[in-house]
Amino acid sequence: MQPRNRRDDDRIPAQIFFNQYVRDRLHRAVTTNLSPTGLYVHRVYGARNRPLTLGRDDRFVQIELPLPGTSDTIWARGEIRYDDLGLDGFVGGAGAPMVHGTGIQLVDMARGHQKLLREYVIDRKRQRLQQILTLIRKNRYQ
């Protein structure tokens, strides 16, 4: 059973490498999807990259997210809302998870960055819809 989508805004698929700071430590991660209010990310699990805990002081992270195709970088504070260890496979036969996923709600962000992110998501959705319409028209008139 899939977890229920609790994000208010529509998500777009997006694979963007970005920096995530947890307790002032840099972690590289990649988004799976993105919305104006949050993102879902994957991070490699290893000795230096333990799963993020949901303790009172550990649930907040800093995000440095470059927007592809632009010169803009979004800075935001996020709250970990979902953390799932071992989503994408296992190491050899040891049964140790390689990757874990994290759902992050963006809770603090400058208004200008909120606007940039919202416009980026809307633009990507528009582009995808245009691609779909082009395919439909192409198939209809062939």
Phi and psi restraints in degrees (value plus and minus 20) as a CYANA .aco file:
   2 GLN   PHI     -97.5   -57.5
   2 GLN   PSI     122.3   162.3
   3 PRO   PHI     -84.6   -44.6
   3 PRO   PSI     124.4   164.4
   4 ARG   PHI     -87.8   -47.8
   4 ARG   PSI     118.6   158.6
   5 ASN   PHI     -94.9   -54.9
   5 ASN   PSI      89.3   129.3
   6 ARG   PHI    -121.9   -81.9
   6 ARG   PSI     -20.9    19.1
   7 ARG   PHI     -93.9   -53.9
   7 ARG   PSI     116.7   156.7
   8 ASP   PHI     -89.0   -49.0
   8 ASP   PSI     -56.7   -16.7
   9 ASP   PHI    -117.3   -77.3
   9 ASP   PSI     135.4   175.4
  10 ASP   PHI     -85.8   -45.8
  10 ASP   PSI     124.9   164.9
  11 ARG   PHI    -116.6   -76.6
  11 ARG   PSI     132.7   172.7
  12 ILE   PHI    -140.2  -100.2
  12 ILE   PSI     124.4   164.4
  13 PRO   PHI     -87.0   -47.0
  13 PRO   PSI     114.3   154.3
  14 ALA   PHI    -177.1  -137.1
  14 ALA   PSI     105.4   145.4
  15 GLN   PHI    -129.8   -89.8
  15 GLN   PSI      77.1   117.1
  16 ILE   PHI    -145.2  -105.2
  16 ILE   PSI     102.9   142.9
  17 PHE   PHI     -96.5   -56.5
  17 PHE   PSI     116.6   156.6
  18 PHE   PHI    -170.4  -130.4
  18 PHE   PSI     150.3   190.3
  19 ASN   PHI    -120.1   -80.1
  19 ASN   PSI     117.0   157.0
  20 GLN   PHI    -148.2  -108.2
  20 GLN   PSI     107.8   147.8
  21 TYR   PHI    -127.2   -87.2
  21 TYR   PSI     100.0   140.0
  22 VAL   PHI    -140.1  -100.1
  22 VAL   PSI     100.0   140.0
  23 ARG   PHI      30.0    70.0
  23 ARG   PSI      23.5    63.5
  24 ASP   PHI      45.9    85.9
  24 ASP   PSI      -5.2    34.8
  25 ARG   PHI    -127.7   -87.7
  25 ARG   PSI     113.9   153.9
  26 LEU   PHI     -97.1   -57.1
  26 LEU   PSI     112.9   152.9
  27 HIS   PHI    -151.4  -111.4
  27 HIS   PSI     113.8   153.8
  28 ARG   PHI    -109.0   -69.0
  28 ARG   PSI     120.3   160.3
  29 ALA   PHI    -166.7  -126.7
  29 ALA   PSI     151.4   191.4
  30 VAL   PHI    -153.7  -113.7
  30 VAL   PSI     116.8   156.8
  31 THR   PHI     -96.4   -56.4
  31 THR   PSI     131.0   171.0
  32 THR   PHI    -124.2   -84.2
  32 THR   PSI     -61.4   -21.4
  33 ASN   PHI    -168.1  -128.1
  33 ASN   PSI     144.9   184.9
  34 LEU   PHI    -166.3  -126.3
  34 LEU   PSI     123.7   163.7
  35 SER   PHI    -160.9  -120.9
  35 SER   PSI     150.9   190.9
  36 PRO   PHI     -83.5   -43.5
  36 PRO   PSI     -35.6     4.4
  37 THR   PHI    -135.4   -95.4
  37 THR   PSI     -21.6    18.4
  38 GLY   PHI    -198.4  -158.4
  38 GLY   PSI     157.8   197.8
  39 LEU   PHI    -171.4  -131.4
  39 LEU   PSI     134.9   174.9
  40 TYR   PHI    -133.3   -93.3
  40 TYR   PSI     111.0   151.0
  41 VAL   PHI    -149.5  -109.5
  41 VAL   PSI     137.6   177.6
  42 HIS   PHI    -139.3   -99.3
  42 HIS   PSI     121.1   161.1
  43 ARG   PHI    -155.2  -115.2
  43 ARG   PSI     122.2   162.2
  44 VAL   PHI     -89.7   -49.7
  44 VAL   PSI     115.1   155.1
  45 TYR   PHI    -116.2   -76.2
  45 TYR   PSI     111.6   151.6
  46 GLY   PHI    -182.7  -142.7
  46 GLY   PSI    -191.8  -151.8
  47 ALA   PHI     -80.4   -40.4
  47 ALA   PSI     -57.1   -17.1
  48 ARG   PHI    -108.4   -68.4
  48 ARG   PSI     -38.0     2.0
  49 ASN   PHI    -137.6   -97.6
  49 ASN   PSI      54.3    94.3
  50 ARG   PHI     -92.7   -52.7
  50 ARG   PSI     140.4   180.4
  51 PRO   PHI     -79.8   -39.8
  51 PRO   PSI     128.9   168.9
  52 LEU   PHI     -95.0   -55.0
  52 LEU   PSI     114.4   154.4
  53 THR   PHI    -110.3   -70.3
  53 THR   PSI     141.1   181.1
  54 LEU   PHI    -127.3   -87.3
  54 LEU   PSI       8.7    48.7
  55 GLY   PHI     -85.1   -45.1
  55 GLY   PSI     143.9   183.9
  56 ARG   PHI     -74.7   -34.7
  56 ARG   PSI     -63.4   -23.4
  57 ASP   PHI    -109.9   -69.9
  57 ASP   PSI     -33.6     6.4
  58 ASP   PHI    -119.7   -79.7
  58 ASP   PSI     -22.7    17.3
  59 ARG   PHI    -103.6   -63.6
  59 ARG   PSI     -25.0    15.0
  60 PHE   PHI    -125.5   -85.5
  60 PHE   PSI     117.7   157.7
  61 VAL   PHI    -152.5  -112.5
  61 VAL   PSI     136.2   176.2
  62 GLN   PHI    -121.1   -81.1
  62 GLN   PSI     118.5   158.5
  63 ILE   PHI    -138.5   -98.5
  63 ILE   PSI     113.7   153.7
  64 GLU   PHI    -143.2  -103.2
  64 GLU   PSI      79.4   119.4
  65 LEU   PHI    -135.6   -95.6
  65 LEU   PSI      87.7   127.7
  66 PRO   PHI     -95.3   -55.3
  66 PRO   PSI     115.9   155.9
  67 LEU   PHI    -110.6   -70.6
  67 LEU   PSI      94.9   134.9
  68 PRO   PHI     -77.5   -37.5
  68 PRO   PSI     122.7   162.7
  69 GLY   PHI      59.5    99.5
  69 GLY   PSI     -17.6    22.4
  70 THR   PHI    -152.3  -112.3
  70 THR   PSI     152.5   192.5
  71 SER   PHI    -119.8   -79.8
  71 SER   PSI      -7.5    32.5
  72 ASP   PHI    -113.7   -73.7
  72 ASP   PSI     125.1   165.1
  73 THR   PHI    -146.5  -106.5
  73 THR   PSI     108.9   148.9
  74 ILE   PHI    -111.1   -71.1
  74 ILE   PSI     110.3   150.3
  75 TRP   PHI    -131.7   -91.7
  75 TRP   PSI     110.1   150.1
  76 ALA   PHI    -172.0  -132.0
  76 ALA   PSI     140.5   180.5
  77 ARG   PHI    -124.7   -84.7
  77 ARG   PSI     109.9   149.9
  78 GLY   PHI    -139.9   -99.9
  78 GLY   PSI     133.6   173.6
  79 GLU   PHI    -132.7   -92.7
  79 GLU   PSI     107.2   147.2
  80 ILE   PHI     -89.8   -49.8
  80 ILE   PSI     100.7   140.7
  81 ARG   PHI    -128.5   -88.5
  81 ARG   PSI     -38.2     1.8
  82 TYR   PHI    -175.3  -135.3
  82 TYR   PSI     111.7   151.7
  83 ASP   PHI    -157.2  -117.2
  83 ASP   PSI      99.2   139.2
  84 ASP   PHI    -146.2  -106.2
  84 ASP   PSI      93.0   133.0
  85 LEU   PHI    -101.3   -61.3
  85 LEU   PSI     114.6   154.6
  86 GLY   PHI      60.9   100.9
  86 GLY   PSI      15.5    55.5
  87 LEU   PHI     -90.9   -50.9
  87 LEU   PSI     -52.9   -12.9
  88 ASP   PHI    -135.0   -95.0
  88 ASP   PSI       9.9    49.9
  89 GLY   PHI     104.7   144.7
  89 GLY   PSI    -196.8  -156.8
  90 PHE   PHI    -153.9  -113.9
  90 PHE   PSI     133.4   173.4
  91 VAL   PHI    -101.6   -61.6
  91 VAL   PSI      99.8   139.8
  92 GLY   PHI      24.0    64.0
  92 GLY   PSI    -158.2  -118.2
  93 GLY   PHI    -118.6   -78.6
  93 GLY   PSI     -16.0    24.0
  94 ALA   PHI     -93.7   -53.7
  94 ALA   PSI     -38.5     1.5
  95 GLY   PHI      57.6    97.6
  95 GLY   PSI      -9.4    30.6
  96 ALA   PHI    -104.6   -64.6
  96 ALA   PSI     110.9   150.9
  97 PRO   PHI     -83.9   -43.9
  97 PRO   PSI     125.3   165.3
  98 MET   PHI    -118.0   -78.0
  98 MET   PSI     -55.9   -15.9
  99 VAL   PHI    -154.6  -114.6
  99 VAL   PSI     125.5   165.5
 100 HIS   PHI    -150.6  -110.6
 100 HIS   PSI     133.3   173.3
 101 GLY   PHI    -127.2   -87.2
 101 GLY   PSI     129.1   169.1
 102 THR   PHI    -158.4  -118.4
 102 THR   PSI     109.2   149.2
 103 GLY   PHI    -114.4   -74.4
 103 GLY   PSI     105.9   145.9
 104 ILE   PHI    -143.1  -103.1
 104 ILE   PSI     106.0   146.0
 105 GLN   PHI    -113.6   -73.6
 105 GLN   PSI     109.8   149.8
 106 LEU   PHI    -101.3   -61.3
 106 LEU   PSI      95.5   135.5
 107 VAL   PHI    -127.5   -87.5
 107 VAL   PSI     -48.0    -8.0
 108 ASP   PHI    -155.5  -115.5
 108 ASP   PSI     105.5   145.5
 109 MET   PHI    -179.7  -139.7
 109 MET   PSI     123.7   163.7
 110 ALA   PHI     -80.5   -40.5
 110 ALA   PSI     125.9   165.9
 111 ARG   PHI     -76.4   -36.4
 111 ARG   PSI     -58.8   -18.8
 112 GLY   PHI     -82.5   -42.5
 112 GLY   PSI     -58.9   -18.9
 113 HIS   PHI     -91.0   -51.0
 113 HIS   PSI     -56.4   -16.4
 114 GLN   PHI     -79.3   -39.3
 114 GLN   PSI     -64.9   -24.9
 115 LYS   PHI     -85.1   -45.1
 115 LYS   PSI     -64.4   -24.4
 116 LEU   PHI     -79.4   -39.4
 116 LEU   PSI     -64.9   -24.9
 117 LEU   PHI     -86.3   -46.3
 117 LEU   PSI     -64.8   -24.8
 118 ARG   PHI     -79.8   -39.8
 118 ARG   PSI     -65.7   -25.7
 119 GLU   PHI     -85.8   -45.8
 119 GLU   PSI     -56.3   -16.3
 120 TYR   PHI     -82.5   -42.5
 120 TYR   PSI     -67.1   -27.1
 121 VAL   PHI     -83.9   -43.9
 121 VAL   PSI     -65.3   -25.3
 122 ILE   PHI     -82.0   -42.0
 122 ILE   PSI     -62.7   -22.7
 123 ASP   PHI     -83.0   -43.0
 123 ASP   PSI     -62.4   -22.4
 124 ARG   PHI     -86.3   -46.3
 124 ARG   PSI     -58.0   -18.0
 125 LYS   PHI     -84.9   -44.9
 125 LYS   PSI     -61.7   -21.7
 126 ARG   PHI     -81.9   -41.9
 126 ARG   PSI     -64.6   -24.6
 127 GLN   PHI     -80.8   -40.8
 127 GLN   PSI     -63.0   -23.0
 128 ARG   PHI     -85.1   -45.1
 128 ARG   PSI     -62.4   -22.4
 129 LEU   PHI     -83.0   -43.0
 129 LEU   PSI     -59.0   -19.0
 130 GLN   PHI     -83.6   -43.6
 130 GLN   PSI     -60.6   -20.6
 131 GLN   PHI     -81.8   -41.8
 131 GLN   PSI     -62.5   -22.5
 132 ILE   PHI     -84.2   -44.2
 132 ILE   PSI     -65.5   -25.5
 133 LEU   PHI     -81.0   -41.0
 133 LEU   PSI     -59.5   -19.5
 134 THR   PHI     -82.4   -42.4
 134 THR   PSI     -64.1   -24.1
 135 LEU   PHI     -83.0   -43.0
 135 LEU   PSI     -61.8   -21.8
 136 ILE   PHI     -82.5   -42.5
 136 ILE   PSI     -67.8   -27.8
 137 ARG   PHI     -82.1   -42.1
 137 ARG   PSI     -61.4   -21.4
 138 LYS   PHI     -82.6   -42.6
 138 LYS   PSI     -64.8   -24.8
 139 ASN   PHI     -91.3   -51.3
 139 ASN   PSI     -52.3   -12.3
 140 ARG   PHI     -89.7   -49.7
 140 ARG   PSI     -59.1   -19.1
 141 TYR   PHI    -121.5   -81.5
 141 TYR   PSI      -6.4    33.6
